[in-house]
């Protein structure tokens, strides 16, 4: 009798744990697209949890759908021959009311000249800072290394790093923080061998928001560093 009770209790515990995990489950899904033509690209998509980078799965497809659990962070790396690879951070806290994160990922051809032309602006979507600080999250290094490689390939290129924060909060503090963050990005590029004279800086604080939505995604879009090509 005691054994039956123990087995029943164990079963109930397992069922409760499974139900709790399902209740906290978030799904990230999206498509892989050619940035120029908007056509789908079949990519090698690697899905990992952070901070340890344990590989959760690999698919070869033009779309993806991965489960995420609350309280954990994940990364997705997308690779297509002939295109610059991309790495994105996925945070379940940014899910919508349906517990979904919808994210289409656009890749640029590595041979595309438009990306390197003077006046072109690139947003570093995967550049992550600690909240209200200028310390770069190590998960962002892959994104910055792509910029380093681009500047190594185009030795006459001069860029301007433009720092932006969300429009909420004290304007003076936001301006100071945006300056500190572009300083941190410049210091990283210089540490990788890019001459400091090729890097100009400009801080905008919260004066140029991309979104006025009071949502986690809207605030995330506003907290950004952009790269403007001044000389190709």
NORLINHU-V111282 format. One record per run of one state. SS is the DSSP state (H for helix, E for strand, L for the rest). FROM is the first residue (numbers start at 1). LEN is the number of residues. Records with the same first field share a line. If there is no record, write none. Layout:
SS=FROM-LEN ; FROM-LEN
This chain:
L=1-1 ; 24-1 ; 35-5 ; 41-2 ; 51-3 ; 62-1 ; 70-3 ; 80-3 ; 84-2 ; 95-5 ; 103-2 ; 108-1 ; 110-4 ; 117-4 ; 124-5 ; 130-6 ; 137-1 ; 154-4 ; 165-6 ; 192-4 ; 206-10 ; 223-1 ; 232-1
H=2-22 ; 92-3 ; 114-3 ; 138-16 ; 171-21 ; 196-3 ; 216-7
E=25-10 ; 40-1 ; 43-8 ; 54-8 ; 63-7 ; 73-7 ; 83-1 ; 86-6 ; 100-3 ; 105-3 ; 109-1 ; 121-3 ; 129-1 ; 136-1 ; 158-7 ; 199-7 ; 224-8
